[in-house]
Amino acid sequence: MVVQSLAQSVAQLVVKVIMARKAKDLSALEVARLSGRGHHAVGGVAGLYLYVTDSGSRSWVLRIMIGDKRRHMGLGSFPEVTLAQARSKAREAKGWLEQGVDPIERRTALMASLKAQQVLPMTFEQAATAYIATRESEWKNLKHRAQWASTLKAYAYLHIGTTPVQDVTTEQILAILRPIWTTKSETASRLRGRIEAVLEWAILLAPIQN
């Protein structure tokens, strides 16, 4: 009985410690009011903090363990990146960690790839891949993410995958859509929207690249 009682006491203590370490899930309004210098845990995702500097600027930081090292991963400045977006980015980063992928190195590699693509005209497939990579943290539905890539691969890449985005014509897009417009109207409509989204994003990115 003594051993059992001691075990229960230890278990309760562990629970209390865990509960004490778990940060309160702050609301967007509560986060907006954070102004004291330092790291403020905002809850929602373990390790997510709002860092406030001496000058008052605020940015998101995710503390993660990569191997046996603690790393700090920047997730953008506040309020440009909202609380909901920061939590979404933090969950995505932890998702990559669970798959054995270093999210910091992955982001660095993506940025290096984008810079390399700036040397040559970006093809539609390259633009689509980069667009999906930049938006996937906003798409919580894994099925939706997969459908984005698979739809473009199945219907668009064969026709315009190697075409520089600035050279993609309306006729090319119509040639992709016509064969499925009557038989797969919903797919065609979604495909058109995805092609347009990629092209608009690439066009907006062009001045930055130059």
N, CA and C atoms as a LAMMPS dump frame, in Angstrom:
ITEM: TIMESTEP
0
ITEM: NUMBER OF ATOMS
630
ITEM: BOX BOUNDS ff ff ff
-5.0000000000000000e+02 5.0000000000000000e+02
-5.0000000000000000e+02 5.0000000000000000e+02
-5.0000000000000000e+02 5.0000000000000000e+02
ITEM: ATOMS id mol type element x y z
1 1 1 N 0.83 -1.204 0
2 1 2 C 0 0 0
3 1 3 C 0.87 1.262 0
4 2 1 N 1.973 1.201 0.777
5 2 2 C 2.873 2.36 0.847
6 2 3 C 3.488 2.646 -0.513
7 3 1 N 3.918 1.544 -1.199
8 3 2 C 4.531 1.679 -2.519
9 3 3 C 3.528 2.246 -3.515
10 4 1 N 2.283 1.725 -3.443
11 4 2 C 1.24 2.189 -4.362
12 4 3 C 0.925 3.662 -4.119
13 5 1 N 0.847 4.041 -2.859
14 5 2 C 0.563 5.432 -2.511
15 5 3 C 1.676 6.353 -2.994
16 6 1 N 2.924 5.883 -2.826
17 6 2 C 4.069 6.675 -3.273
18 6 3 C 4.045 6.845 -4.786
19 7 1 N 3.699 5.77 -5.505
20 7 2 C 3.643 5.811 -6.964
21 7 3 C 2.59 6.802 -7.432
22 8 1 N 1.437 6.802 -6.751
23 8 2 C 0.366 7.729 -7.107
24 8 3 C 0.793 9.171 -6.87
25 9 1 N 1.506 9.399 -5.785
26 9 2 C 1.976 10.758 -5.463
27 9 3 C 2.953 11.259 -6.52
28 10 1 N 3.867 10.366 -6.937
29 10 2 C 4.842 10.721 -7.974
30 10 3 C 4.131 11.037 -9.277
31 11 1 N 3.149 10.2 -9.625
32 11 2 C 2.393 10.411 -10.867
33 11 3 C 1.675 11.748 -10.855
34 12 1 N 1.072 12.08 -9.706
35 12 2 C 0.359 13.357 -9.585
36 12 3 C 1.325 14.528 -9.703
37 13 1 N 2.528 14.356 -9.147
38 13 2 C 3.541 15.409 -9.211
39 13 3 C 3.977 15.637 -10.655
40 14 1 N 4.165 14.535 -11.383
41 14 2 C 4.571 14.631 -12.791
42 14 3 C 3.52 15.374 -13.594
43 15 1 N 2.255 15.038 -13.33
44 15 2 C 1.155 15.701 -14.035
45 15 3 C 1.163 17.191 -13.743
46 16 1 N 1.375 17.55 -12.48
47 16 2 C 1.396 18.955 -12.094
48 16 3 C 2.535 19.693 -12.784
49 17 1 N 3.703 19.053 -12.877
50 17 2 C 4.858 19.67 -13.543
51 17 3 C 4.557 19.909 -15.012
52 18 1 N 3.956 18.884 -15.654
53 18 2 C 3.616 19.002 -17.078
54 18 3 C 2.608 20.117 -17.287
55 19 1 N 1.6 20.178 -16.423
56 19 2 C 0.574 21.203 -16.543
57 19 3 C 1.178 22.592 -16.332
58 20 1 N 2.154 22.669 -15.416
59 20 2 C 2.788 23.957 -15.138
60 20 3 C 3.599 24.431 -16.328
61 21 1 N 4.211 23.488 -17.031
62 21 2 C 5.043 23.837 -18.176
63 21 3 C 4.218 24.194 -19.404
64 22 1 N 3.006 23.69 -19.481
65 22 2 C 2.175 23.951 -20.652
66 22 3 C 1.695 25.389 -20.634
67 23 1 N 2.01 26.117 -21.7
68 23 2 C 1.639 27.528 -21.769
69 23 3 C 0.147 27.677 -22.021
70 24 1 N -0.409 28.723 -21.464
71 24 2 C -1.815 29.035 -21.69
72 24 3 C -2.022 29.407 -23.154
73 25 1 N -3.118 28.959 -23.732
74 25 2 C -3.439 29.301 -25.111
75 25 3 C -3.966 30.734 -25.147
76 26 1 N -3.109 31.653 -25.566
77 26 2 C -3.508 33.054 -25.609
78 26 3 C -4.386 33.335 -26.825
79 27 1 N -5.253 34.32 -26.675
80 27 2 C -6.092 34.755 -27.792
81 27 3 C -5.316 35.78 -28.616
82 28 1 N -5.839 36.104 -29.789
83 28 2 C -5.191 37.092 -30.653
84 28 3 C -5.098 38.443 -29.949
85 29 1 N -6.124 38.797 -29.186
86 29 2 C -6.125 40.068 -28.463
87 29 3 C -5.069 40.072 -27.368
88 30 1 N -4.951 38.959 -26.656
89 30 2 C -3.944 38.858 -25.59
90 30 3 C -2.535 38.954 -26.158
91 31 1 N -2.328 38.331 -27.314
92 31 2 C -1.014 38.391 -27.96
93 31 3 C -0.696 39.82 -28.386
94 32 1 N -1.685 40.516 -28.929
95 32 2 C -1.484 41.897 -29.382
96 32 3 C -1.076 42.811 -28.233
97 33 1 N -1.451 42.435 -27.012
98 33 2 C -1.141 43.27 -25.843
99 33 3 C 0.239 42.972 -25.251
100 34 1 N 0.91 41.932 -25.736
101 34 2 C 2.234 41.591 -25.207
102 34 3 C 3.241 42.649 -25.643
103 35 1 N 3.903 43.26 -24.694
104 35 2 C 4.836 44.338 -25.041
105 35 3 C 6.144 44.294 -24.253
106 36 1 N 6.188 43.487 -23.202
107 36 2 C 7.407 43.406 -22.4
108 36 3 C 8.527 42.694 -23.128
109 37 1 N 9.749 43.143 -22.963
110 37 2 C 10.895 42.545 -23.629
111 37 3 C 11.055 41.078 -23.241
112 38 1 N 11.399 40.239 -24.212
113 38 2 C 11.661 38.835 -23.933
114 38 3 C 10.807 37.899 -24.767
115 39 1 N 10.86 36.608 -24.401
116 39 2 C 10.101 35.577 -25.098
117 39 3 C 8.803 35.3 -24.35
118 40 1 N 7.681 35.393 -25.038
119 40 2 C 6.38 35.157 -24.424
120 40 3 C 5.737 33.915 -25.043
121 41 1 N 5.527 32.876 -24.227
122 41 2 C 4.853 31.675 -24.723
123 41 3 C 3.396 32.006 -25.004
124 42 1 N 2.915 31.592 -26.186
125 42 2 C 1.539 31.94 -26.577
126 42 3 C 0.611 30.734 -26.598
127 43 1 N 1.156 29.535 -26.375
128 43 2 C 0.32 28.337 -26.353
129 43 3 C -0.154 27.924 -27.74
130 44 1 N -0.949 26.872 -27.754
131 44 2 C -1.44 26.348 -29.03
132 44 3 C -0.511 25.328 -29.632
133 45 1 N 0.785 25.642 -29.627
134 45 2 C 1.834 24.74 -30.102
135 45 3 C 3.001 24.858 -29.133
136 46 1 N 3.452 23.74 -28.611
137 46 2 C 4.563 23.767 -27.659
138 46 3 C 5.8 24.372 -28.307
139 47 1 N 6.414 25.335 -27.61
140 47 2 C 7.643 25.94 -28.104
141 47 3 C 7.446 27.195 -28.93
142 48 1 N 6.186 27.605 -29.127
143 48 2 C 5.925 28.806 -29.927
144 48 3 C 5.938 30.042 -29.013
145 49 1 N 6.757 31.024 -29.393
146 49 2 C 6.912 32.236 -28.59
147 49 3 C 6.816 33.492 -29.459
148 50 1 N 6.382 34.563 -28.828
149 50 2 C 6.461 35.88 -29.45
150 50 3 C 7.635 36.602 -28.796
151 51 1 N 8.63 36.96 -29.607
152 51 2 C 9.831 37.613 -29.077
153 51 3 C 9.709 39.117 -29.247
154 52 1 N 9.862 39.83 -28.145
155 52 2 C 9.778 41.291 -28.153
156 52 3 C 11.16 41.864 -27.855
157 53 1 N 11.645 42.732 -28.742
158 53 2 C 12.969 43.33 -28.565
159 53 3 C 12.885 44.6 -27.733
160 54 1 N 14.062 45.172 -27.419
161 54 2 C 14.112 46.423 -26.656
162 54 3 C 13.402 47.551 -27.391
163 55 1 N 13.469 47.52 -28.728
164 55 2 C 12.86 48.583 -29.526
165 55 3 C 11.348 48.418 -29.66
166 56 1 N 10.846 47.229 -29.22
167 56 2 C 9.409 46.999 -29.29
168 56 3 C 8.963 46.187 -30.486
169 57 1 N 9.896 45.858 -31.404
170 57 2 C 9.516 45.03 -32.547
171 57 3 C 9.231 43.612 -32.067
172 58 1 N 8.301 42.943 -32.733
173 58 2 C 7.864 41.62 -32.297
174 58 3 C 7.941 40.616 -33.443
175 59 1 N 8.371 39.413 -33.125
176 59 2 C 8.479 38.368 -34.142
177 59 3 C 8.232 37.003 -33.514
178 60 1 N 7.886 36.057 -34.366
179 60 2 C 7.56 34.707 -33.903
180 60 3 C 8.798 33.819 -33.917
181 61 1 N 8.94 33.016 -32.876
182 61 2 C 10.056 32.076 -32.766
183 61 3 C 9.521 30.727 -32.3
184 62 1 N 9.975 29.676 -32.953
185 62 2 C 9.613 28.315 -32.538
186 62 3 C 10.861 27.623 -32.004
187 63 1 N 10.806 27.206 -30.745
188 63 2 C 11.917 26.469 -30.142
189 63 3 C 11.705 24.98 -30.385
190 64 1 N 12.661 24.358 -31.035
191 64 2 C 12.548 22.935 -31.357
192 64 3 C 13.862 22.223 -31.062
193 65 1 N 13.756 20.919 -30.843
194 65 2 C 14.945 20.091 -30.65
195 65 3 C 15.226 19.359 -31.951
196 66 1 N 16.407 19.583 -32.515
197 66 2 C 16.831 18.871 -33.724
198 66 3 C 18.029 18.028 -33.322
199 67 1 N 17.807 16.721 -33.234
200 67 2 C 18.835 15.859 -32.664
201 67 3 C 18.958 16.167 -31.188
202 68 1 N 20.164 16.507 -30.748
203 68 2 C 20.362 16.84 -29.337
204 68 3 C 20.588 18.335 -29.143
205 69 1 N 20.223 19.125 -30.174
206 69 2 C 20.437 20.564 -30.104
207 69 3 C 19.113 21.32 -30.13
208 70 1 N 19.019 22.337 -29.287
209 70 2 C 17.857 23.21 -29.301
210 70 3 C 18.078 24.302 -30.346
211 71 1 N 17.103 24.474 -31.226
212 71 2 C 17.205 25.474 -32.284
213 71 3 C 16.038 26.445 -32.184
214 72 1 N 16.266 27.654 -32.655
215 72 2 C 15.222 28.66 -32.717
216 72 3 C 14.905 28.916 -34.194
217 73 1 N 13.657 28.706 -34.576
218 73 2 C 13.234 28.878 -35.963
219 73 3 C 12.326 30.104 -36.066
220 74 1 N 12.757 31.1 -36.812
221 74 2 C 11.946 32.287 -37.013
222 74 3 C 10.759 31.991 -37.918
223 75 1 N 9.595 32.529 -37.552
224 75 2 C 8.384 32.282 -38.33
225 75 3 C 7.763 33.574 -38.868
226 76 1 N 8.508 34.665 -38.802
227 76 2 C 7.999 35.917 -39.342
228 76 3 C 7.708 36.935 -38.262
229 77 1 N 7.473 38.151 -38.696
230 77 2 C 7.225 39.242 -37.754
231 77 3 C 5.74 39.384 -37.446
232 78 1 N 5.461 39.962 -36.304
233 78 2 C 4.088 40.232 -35.876
234 78 3 C 3.854 41.733 -35.985
235 79 1 N 2.725 42.206 -36.51
236 79 2 C 1.483 41.462 -36.792
237 79 3 C 1.343 40.967 -38.24
238 80 1 N 2.411 41.153 -39.055
239 80 2 C 2.32 40.687 -40.446
240 80 3 C 1.934 39.21 -40.498
241 81 1 N 2.532 38.422 -39.61
242 81 2 C 2.14 37.015 -39.454
243 81 3 C 1.243 36.943 -38.231
244 82 1 N 0.011 36.542 -38.421
245 82 2 C -0.959 36.514 -37.323
246 82 3 C -0.695 35.338 -36.388
247 83 1 N -1.377 35.344 -35.25
248 83 2 C -1.265 34.244 -34.3
249 83 3 C -1.669 32.918 -34.948
250 84 1 N -2.775 32.922 -35.685
251 84 2 C -3.246 31.695 -36.334
252 84 3 C -2.231 31.199 -37.352
253 85 1 N -1.65 32.111 -38.128
254 85 2 C -0.658 31.722 -39.13
255 85 3 C 0.61 31.193 -38.474
256 86 1 N 1.029 31.825 -37.378
257 86 2 C 2.23 31.373 -36.665
258 86 3 C 2.029 29.963 -36.118
259 87 1 N 0.851 29.705 -35.558
260 87 2 C 0.568 28.365 -35.05
261 87 3 C 0.543 27.347 -36.18
262 88 1 N -0.006 27.741 -37.327
263 88 2 C -0.05 26.844 -38.475
264 88 3 C 1.366 26.525 -38.959
265 89 1 N 2.221 27.544 -39.037
266 89 2 C 3.606 27.333 -39.454
267 89 3 C 4.352 26.451 -38.457
268 90 1 N 4.083 26.664 -37.173
269 90 2 C 4.744 25.874 -36.124
270 90 3 C 4.336 24.407 -36.22
271 91 1 N 3.042 24.154 -36.465
272 91 2 C 2.572 22.768 -36.604
273 91 3 C 3.207 22.105 -37.821
274 92 1 N 3.324 22.868 -38.896
275 92 2 C 3.934 22.307 -40.104
276 92 3 C 5.395 21.945 -39.85
277 93 1 N 6.123 22.84 -39.171
278 93 2 C 7.531 22.58 -38.864
279 93 3 C 7.675 21.33 -38.003
280 94 1 N 6.793 21.182 -37.018
281 94 2 C 6.849 19.996 -36.157
282 94 3 C 6.456 18.74 -36.935
283 95 1 N 5.577 18.919 -37.919
284 95 2 C 5.209 17.785 -38.766
285 95 3 C 6.399 17.274 -39.552
286 96 1 N 7.216 18.201 -40.066
287 96 2 C 8.425 17.79 -40.787
288 96 3 C 9.404 17.094 -39.845
289 97 1 N 9.504 17.606 -38.611
290 97 2 C 10.389 16.978 -37.629
291 97 3 C 9.989 15.534 -37.362
292 98 1 N 8.687 15.305 -37.268
293 98 2 C 8.182 13.955 -37.015
294 98 3 C 8.542 13.006 -38.159
295 99 1 N 8.727 13.569 -39.348
296 99 2 C 9.102 12.763 -40.51
297 99 3 C 10.62 12.645 -40.663
298 100 1 N 11.352 13.211 -39.691
299 100 2 C 12.806 13.129 -39.734
300 100 3 C 13.456 14.184 -40.598
301 101 1 N 12.718 15.259 -40.905
302 101 2 C 13.231 16.327 -41.762
303 101 3 C 13.481 17.578 -40.919
304 102 1 N 14.666 18.164 -41.077
305 102 2 C 15 19.404 -40.381
306 102 3 C 14.258 20.542 -41.081
307 103 1 N 13.259 21.166 -40.432
308 103 2 C 12.467 22.201 -41.101
309 103 3 C 13.261 23.455 -41.444
310 104 1 N 14.318 23.733 -40.66
311 104 2 C 15.141 24.911 -40.936
312 104 3 C 15.968 24.681 -42.193
313 105 1 N 16.583 23.506 -42.292
314 105 2 C 17.365 23.182 -43.485
315 105 3 C 16.47 23.079 -44.715
316 106 1 N 15.266 22.544 -44.522
317 106 2 C 14.331 22.43 -45.636
318 106 3 C 13.979 23.811 -46.18
319 107 1 N 13.69 24.754 -45.285
320 107 2 C 13.353 26.121 -45.721
321 107 3 C 14.542 26.777 -46.41
322 108 1 N 15.749 26.563 -45.869
323 108 2 C 16.953 27.131 -46.484
324 108 3 C 17.151 26.589 -47.893
325 109 1 N 16.906 25.265 -48.054
326 109 2 C 17.054 24.641 -49.365
327 109 3 C 16.022 25.183 -50.353
328 110 1 N 14.797 25.416 -49.878
329 110 2 C 13.752 25.974 -50.743
330 110 3 C 14.119 27.378 -51.209
331 111 1 N 14.635 28.187 -50.292
332 111 2 C 15.031 29.542 -50.647
333 111 3 C 16.189 29.538 -51.631
334 112 1 N 17.143 28.613 -51.426
335 112 2 C 18.272 28.501 -52.347
336 112 3 C 17.79 28.086 -53.729
337 113 1 N 16.807 27.191 -53.756
338 113 2 C 16.242 26.739 -55.027
339 113 3 C 15.555 27.884 -55.758
340 114 1 N 14.815 28.691 -54.997
341 114 2 C 14.137 29.842 -55.599
342 114 3 C 15.14 30.843 -56.166
343 115 1 N 16.232 31.086 -55.438
344 115 2 C 17.255 32.015 -55.91
345 115 3 C 17.932 31.49 -57.167
346 116 1 N 18.164 30.165 -57.204
347 116 2 C 18.784 29.562 -58.384
348 116 3 C 17.878 29.696 -59.598
349 117 1 N 16.586 29.58 -59.377
350 117 2 C 15.632 29.682 -60.479
351 117 3 C 15.53 31.097 -61.026
352 118 1 N 15.969 32.08 -60.231
353 118 2 C 15.912 33.465 -60.675
354 118 3 C 16.901 33.747 -61.795
355 119 1 N 17.937 32.908 -61.913
356 119 2 C 18.944 33.093 -62.955
357 119 3 C 18.355 32.821 -64.324
358 120 1 N 17.501 31.794 -64.409
359 120 2 C 16.854 31.421 -65.66
360 120 3 C 15.362 31.684 -65.555
361 121 1 N 14.677 31.857 -66.691
362 121 2 C 13.222 32.035 -66.639
363 121 3 C 12.567 30.85 -65.923
364 122 1 N 11.66 31.144 -65.022
365 122 2 C 10.992 30.083 -64.277
366 122 3 C 9.947 29.411 -65.153
367 123 1 N 10.004 28.085 -65.213
368 123 2 C 9.007 27.348 -65.977
369 123 3 C 7.725 27.237 -65.157
370 124 1 N 6.661 26.839 -65.837
371 124 2 C 5.391 26.722 -65.118
372 124 3 C 5.497 25.671 -64.012
373 125 1 N 6.136 24.541 -64.279
374 125 2 C 6.245 23.495 -63.255
375 125 3 C 7.072 23.981 -62.067
376 126 1 N 8.155 24.711 -62.338
377 126 2 C 8.967 25.256 -61.248
378 126 3 C 8.159 26.251 -60.422
379 127 1 N 7.399 27.08 -61.118
380 127 2 C 6.567 28.075 -60.425
381 127 3 C 5.508 27.385 -59.58
382 128 1 N 4.89 26.345 -60.12
383 128 2 C 3.848 25.626 -59.385
384 128 3 C 4.424 24.955 -58.142
385 129 1 N 5.598 24.354 -58.285
386 129 2 C 6.249 23.689 -57.141
387 129 3 C 6.578 24.7 -56.047
388 130 1 N 7.105 25.853 -56.447
389 130 2 C 7.451 26.895 -55.48
390 130 3 C 6.197 27.477 -54.84
391 131 1 N 5.159 27.666 -55.639
392 131 2 C 3.905 28.224 -55.116
393 131 3 C 3.307 27.301 -54.057
394 132 1 N 3.274 26.017 -54.361
395 132 2 C 2.72 25.041 -53.416
396 132 3 C 3.531 25.031 -52.125
397 133 1 N 4.859 25.117 -52.258
398 133 2 C 5.73 25.113 -51.076
399 133 3 C 5.477 26.321 -50.184
400 134 1 N 5.179 27.472 -50.8
401 134 2 C 4.956 28.682 -50.005
402 134 3 C 3.571 28.725 -49.382
403 135 1 N 2.633 27.985 -49.955
404 135 2 C 1.259 28.043 -49.478
405 135 3 C 0.851 26.852 -48.608
406 136 1 N 1.649 25.767 -48.606
407 136 2 C 1.193 24.539 -47.969
408 136 3 C 0.946 24.674 -46.47
409 137 1 N 1.65 25.629 -45.84
410 137 2 C 1.422 25.816 -44.403
411 137 3 C 0.023 26.358 -44.114
412 138 1 N -0.596 26.985 -45.125
413 138 2 C -1.947 27.529 -44.962
414 138 3 C -3.014 26.484 -45.238
415 139 1 N -2.6 25.397 -45.901
416 139 2 C -3.564 24.344 -46.252
417 139 3 C -3.502 23.255 -45.197
418 140 1 N -4.423 23.268 -44.267
419 140 2 C -4.408 22.304 -43.174
420 140 3 C -4.819 20.91 -43.639
421 141 1 N -5.615 20.854 -44.716
422 141 2 C -6.105 19.58 -45.22
423 141 3 C -5.031 18.924 -46.089
424 142 1 N -4.474 17.789 -45.627
425 142 2 C -3.416 17.105 -46.369
426 142 3 C -3.893 16.63 -47.732
427 143 1 N -5.169 16.238 -47.818
428 143 2 C -5.735 15.783 -49.082
429 143 3 C -5.753 16.929 -50.088
430 144 1 N -6.067 18.131 -49.609
431 144 2 C -6.105 19.307 -50.481
432 144 3 C -4.717 19.591 -51.039
433 145 1 N -3.688 19.49 -50.186
434 145 2 C -2.309 19.702 -50.641
435 145 3 C -1.95 18.715 -51.755
436 146 1 N -2.274 17.438 -51.526
437 146 2 C -1.941 16.403 -52.502
438 146 3 C -2.679 16.615 -53.811
439 147 1 N -3.934 17.032 -53.738
440 147 2 C -4.731 17.25 -54.935
441 147 3 C -4.186 18.392 -55.784
442 148 1 N -3.674 19.406 -55.125
443 148 2 C -3.097 20.533 -55.859
444 148 3 C -1.981 20.038 -56.775
445 149 1 N -1.041 19.3 -56.212
446 149 2 C 0.102 18.821 -56.986
447 149 3 C -0.316 17.78 -58.027
448 150 1 N -1.165 16.844 -57.637
449 150 2 C -1.536 15.761 -58.546
450 150 3 C -2.352 16.251 -59.744
451 151 1 N -3.226 17.233 -59.523
452 151 2 C -4.042 17.769 -60.617
453 151 3 C -3.177 18.459 -61.66
454 152 1 N -2.238 19.269 -61.204
455 152 2 C -1.349 19.961 -62.138
456 152 3 C -0.465 18.976 -62.884
457 153 1 N 0.007 17.955 -62.174
458 153 2 C 0.864 16.955 -62.803
459 153 3 C 0.1 16.152 -63.85
460 154 1 N -1.141 15.824 -63.541
461 154 2 C -1.934 14.983 -64.445
462 154 3 C -2.363 15.711 -65.709
463 155 1 N -2.65 17.009 -65.605
464 155 2 C -3.246 17.714 -66.74
465 155 3 C -2.405 18.854 -67.33
466 156 1 N -1.642 19.542 -66.483
467 156 2 C -0.981 20.763 -66.97
468 156 3 C 0.479 20.574 -67.379
469 157 1 N 1.246 19.842 -66.582
470 157 2 C 2.681 19.762 -66.831
471 157 3 C 3.027 19.207 -68.206
472 158 1 N 2.246 18.274 -68.711
473 158 2 C 2.523 17.685 -70.02
474 158 3 C 2.489 18.747 -71.115
475 159 1 N 1.628 19.74 -70.952
476 159 2 C 1.449 20.765 -71.983
477 159 3 C 2.311 22.005 -71.751
478 160 1 N 2.395 22.465 -70.49
479 160 2 C 3.09 23.733 -70.237
480 160 3 C 4.132 23.636 -69.117
481 161 1 N 4.438 22.429 -68.672
482 161 2 C 5.376 22.252 -67.561
483 161 3 C 6.731 22.882 -67.807
484 162 1 N 7.26 22.762 -69.032
485 162 2 C 8.592 23.298 -69.346
486 162 3 C 8.528 24.686 -69.982
487 163 1 N 7.326 25.244 -70.092
488 163 2 C 7.151 26.567 -70.694
489 163 3 C 7.406 27.663 -69.662
490 164 1 N 8.252 28.654 -69.986
491 164 2 C 8.438 29.774 -69.05
492 164 3 C 7.091 30.431 -68.747
493 165 1 N 6.864 30.805 -67.515
494 165 2 C 5.542 31.307 -67.125
495 165 3 C 5.097 32.497 -67.965
496 166 1 N 6.054 33.345 -68.359
497 166 2 C 5.68 34.528 -69.128
498 166 3 C 5.265 34.181 -70.558
499 167 1 N 5.541 32.935 -70.976
500 167 2 C 5.207 32.521 -72.341
501 167 3 C 3.952 31.658 -72.417
502 168 1 N 3.349 31.34 -71.28
503 168 2 C 2.126 30.533 -71.285
504 168 3 C 0.995 31.366 -71.893
505 169 1 N 0.311 30.793 -72.878
506 169 2 C -0.737 31.532 -73.583
507 169 3 C -2.131 31.034 -73.197
508 170 1 N -3.119 31.854 -73.513
509 170 2 C -4.508 31.471 -73.271
510 170 3 C -4.872 30.225 -74.056
511 171 1 N -4.374 30.141 -75.277
512 171 2 C -4.669 28.974 -76.115
513 171 3 C -4.131 27.685 -75.494
514 172 1 N -2.965 27.76 -74.896
515 172 2 C -2.395 26.579 -74.236
516 172 3 C -3.276 26.143 -73.069
517 173 1 N -3.74 27.111 -72.31
518 173 2 C -4.593 26.791 -71.16
519 173 3 C -5.914 26.184 -71.635
520 174 1 N -6.488 26.752 -72.686
521 174 2 C -7.737 26.213 -73.229
522 174 3 C -7.542 24.801 -73.756
523 175 1 N -6.381 24.551 -74.343
524 175 2 C -6.086 23.211 -74.862
525 175 3 C -6.03 22.181 -73.737
526 176 1 N -5.642 22.621 -72.557
527 176 2 C -5.602 21.736 -71.388
528 176 3 C -7.015 21.47 -70.883
529 177 1 N -7.838 22.511 -70.885
530 177 2 C -9.162 22.419 -70.279
531 177 3 C -10.225 21.798 -71.18
532 178 1 N -10.157 22.041 -72.481
533 178 2 C -11.224 21.588 -73.383
534 178 3 C -11.539 20.09 -73.271
535 179 1 N -10.525 19.199 -73.247
536 179 2 C -10.83 17.758 -73.23
537 179 3 C -11.607 17.294 -71.992
538 180 1 N -11.534 18.05 -70.889
539 180 2 C -12.196 17.597 -69.656
540 180 3 C -13.323 18.529 -69.214
541 181 1 N -13.574 19.585 -69.983
542 181 2 C -14.545 20.578 -69.54
543 181 3 C -15.958 20.02 -69.421
544 182 1 N -16.332 19.129 -70.338
545 182 2 C -17.684 18.568 -70.311
546 182 3 C -17.759 17.281 -69.508
547 183 1 N -16.689 16.501 -69.493
548 183 2 C -16.72 15.21 -68.8
549 183 3 C -16.316 15.316 -67.326
550 184 1 N -15.453 16.282 -67.021
551 184 2 C -14.986 16.476 -65.646
552 184 3 C -15.004 17.967 -65.34
553 185 1 N -16.193 18.533 -65.352
554 185 2 C -16.329 19.987 -65.229
555 185 3 C -15.773 20.533 -63.908
556 186 1 N -16 19.807 -62.817
557 186 2 C -15.511 20.277 -61.518
558 186 3 C -13.988 20.274 -61.479
559 187 1 N -13.387 19.202 -62.012
560 187 2 C -11.923 19.117 -62.077
561 187 3 C -11.374 20.22 -62.958
562 188 1 N -12.03 20.457 -64.087
563 188 2 C -11.585 21.492 -65.018
564 188 3 C -11.629 22.873 -64.362
565 189 1 N -12.699 23.128 -63.624
566 189 2 C -12.838 24.423 -62.96
567 189 3 C -11.745 24.627 -61.916
568 190 1 N -11.476 23.581 -61.134
569 190 2 C -10.423 23.68 -60.12
570 190 3 C -9.056 23.826 -60.781
571 191 1 N -8.841 23.095 -61.868
572 191 2 C -7.571 23.152 -62.577
573 191 3 C -7.332 24.548 -63.134
574 192 1 N -8.356 25.133 -63.712
575 192 2 C -8.222 26.494 -64.24
576 192 3 C -7.837 27.465 -63.127
577 193 1 N -8.497 27.348 -61.972
578 193 2 C -8.194 28.231 -60.853
579 193 3 C -6.766 28.054 -60.357
580 194 1 N -6.276 26.832 -60.354
581 194 2 C -4.922 26.562 -59.867
582 194 3 C -3.872 27.068 -60.847
583 195 1 N -4.126 26.892 -62.133
584 195 2 C -3.204 27.422 -63.144
585 195 3 C -3.136 28.938 -63.03
586 196 1 N -4.291 29.579 -62.916
587 196 2 C -4.334 31.037 -62.801
588 196 3 C -3.617 31.516 -61.542
589 197 1 N -3.798 30.799 -60.427
590 197 2 C -3.162 31.182 -59.163
591 197 3 C -1.639 31.131 -59.284
592 198 1 N -1.126 30.078 -59.925
593 198 2 C 0.326 29.931 -60.108
594 198 3 C 0.866 31.04 -60.998
595 199 1 N 0.185 31.303 -62.104
596 199 2 C 0.654 32.33 -63.041
597 199 3 C 0.624 33.716 -62.405
598 200 1 N -0.44 34.027 -61.661
599 200 2 C -0.54 35.337 -61.005
600 200 3 C 0.564 35.497 -59.973
601 201 1 N 0.82 34.431 -59.209
602 201 2 C 1.875 34.472 -58.192
603 201 3 C 3.233 34.686 -58.851
604 202 1 N 3.499 33.966 -59.945
605 202 2 C 4.794 34.073 -60.624
606 202 3 C 4.977 35.459 -61.235
607 203 1 N 3.909 36.043 -61.752
608 203 2 C 3.981 37.37 -62.351
609 203 3 C 4.285 38.422 -61.277
610 204 1 N 3.638 38.281 -60.11
611 204 2 C 3.89 39.203 -59.004
612 204 3 C 5.302 39.055 -58.472
613 205 1 N 5.861 37.834 -58.554
614 205 2 C 7.197 37.561 -58.051
615 205 3 C 8.27 38.106 -58.983
616 206 1 N 7.955 38.235 -60.264
617 206 2 C 8.941 38.624 -61.277
618 206 3 C 9.663 39.926 -60.959
619 207 1 N 8.959 41.003 -60.562
620 207 2 C 9.675 42.244 -60.252
621 207 3 C 10.654 42.093 -59.1
622 208 1 N 10.327 41.227 -58.133
623 208 2 C 11.207 40.992 -56.98
624 208 3 C 12.466 40.28 -57.444
625 209 1 N 12.29 39.321 -58.381
626 209 2 C 13.434 38.562 -58.89
627 209 3 C 14.385 39.453 -59.66
628 210 1 N 13.825 40.429 -60.37
629 210 2 C 14.644 41.302 -61.204
630 210 3 C 15.249 42.453 -60.397
